[in-house]
Amino acid sequence: DQQVKQNSPSLSVQEGRISILNCDYTNSMFDYFLWYKKYPAEGPTFLISISSIKDKNEDGRFTVFLNKSAKHLSLHIVPSQPGDSAVYFCAASYNTDKLIFGTGTRLQVFP
Amino acid sequence: EAQVTQNPRYLITVTGKKLTVTCSQNMNHEYMSWYRQDPGLGLRQIYYSMNVEVTDKGDVPEGYKVSRKEKRNFPLILESPSPNQTSLYFCASRIGTGGMYEQYFGPGTRLTVT
């Protein structure tokens, strides 16, 4: 049973436009949500997180939105840059020691 | 430089031949974890350790063993590898338990079992 779902395997966006990556979850006990970015031949790197008590967190060009009633979070990248091309994983945490990852969305930003 | 290192980066082996993938972190982190990444399945946790001599199963522990004798090292052991363990493996560490803490990942080990 996939508790964290990323239903779009890929997304293509023009440079300068907004990229919106989506993530749905099923477990209402999740208390933290995180986004990781992964380039080929490298390990994932942390991008941004949000606590379940908030509905928005912003860090430069990256904003994460959390809609608890819909069990949905999204990552907005504005403006998108070619260097943002990577695979993005959302992850959710509960009971402190488990981190459940989604299947990933491959973002391609073209000129 | 703060980092998580894994060795080897690439490994091709045969069914049944025991192997160990090493993982080491230089950040004095208490929490360490192993994941495998498979197409369409994302990252799945194999084992984790909250401190020295404290380990527990993740979501896909079958066929794997771990040990945590020192804080910095967390090796992954495959006693009798099988082809379904062909995967990309990542070691990760973070300063403590709790979802608010950022996890640092190693560069990955691509394992092929024939």
Interface residues (C-beta under 8 A of the other chain):
Chain A: V4 Q6 D31 Y32 F33 L34 Y36 A41 E42 G43 P44 T45 F46 S49 S51 F89 A91 A92 S93 Y94 T96 D97 K98 L99 I100 F101 G102 T103 G104
Chain B: V4 Y31 S33 Y35 G40 L41 G42 L43 R44 Q45 Y48 M50 D56 G58 D59 F90 A92 T97 G98 G99 M100 E102 Q103 Y104 F105 G106 P107 G108
